[in-house]
């Protein structure tokens, strides 16, 4: 599962190179689904950003993981630390 913003970021490069169809096929093969962050997402994301100091894309990752009760996959130390502080398990390798 990934946030809509995360999936959009993943697809930018393939879209630029004319390979968006291959990227979306790979995401489907991996069963990566788009998280529904809900109607109150703007407020929750604002609170996450204000409280953690993380950039908004990282806040989207945290929000999606919390909503899905899922692990966070990252190699970013700040995101990993924030996820652990919020009680989320981090897969970093």
N, C-alpha and C positions, 0 to 999 in steps of 0.2 A: 504494500500500500504506500502511496506517496501523495503528497499534497498537490493540488492543481498547479501551483506555482513551480514546484519541483519538477513535475512532469513537463511543464512548458519549457523550463530551462534545459532539461535533458534533450528536448526536441529541437532546440534552436539550431545547433550545428547541423544535424541531419536535414533540417528544412532549408538551410542555406546551400547545402550541397546537393539538393535534389534527391535526398535519400530518406525523406520522412516516412515513406511507406515501409522501408526496411526497419526503421526505428520503432514504429508502432507495432510491426509484426513481432519484433524482438520483445517488446514490452508485453504483448499478449502472450507470447510463448512462455515468458517468465511469470505470467499471471500477476503482473503489477496492475493494481487497480487504483483509480483516483479516489482519494478520500473526500468524503462530504464533510467539509468543515462547519457546515451549519450557517444559519442566518445571522448568528451573533459572532461569527468569525472576525469581523473587523474589530470589534471591541476586545475580544479575547486576544487577538494578535497584538493589539496596541498594548494591552496589559503585559503580555509576555515580553514585548520589545522594551517597554519601560522598566520592567522588573529584572530583566537579564542583561540588557545592553547588547544583545545579539542583533544581527541584521535580520530584516524581515524574512528573507528566505529561510534562514535557520529557525526562526520562530514558527514558520509554516511546518517545518519538519517536526518540531516538538509538538505542535498542536495535533498534527495527524497521528503521531505515535500515541499521544495521550488518548485521543478519541478511539483509537483502535486497540488500546492496551497492547501495543506492539513494541518491539525493540527498536532502538535507533541505530542505524548503520551509518557510521561516519569515521573519518580519520581526522576530523577537526577537533582539536583539544578543547576549545571553548564550548562548542556545541556538546561534546561528550560530557564535559563537566556540568553544564546546565542540565542536561538530560539526567545525569546521575543525581543531581541535587533535587530533581523533581521525582525521583524514585523510579526512573526508567532504566532498563537494562540497555547497555551499549555494546554493540558489535563493532569492534574497531580494527579488525584485521582479517 
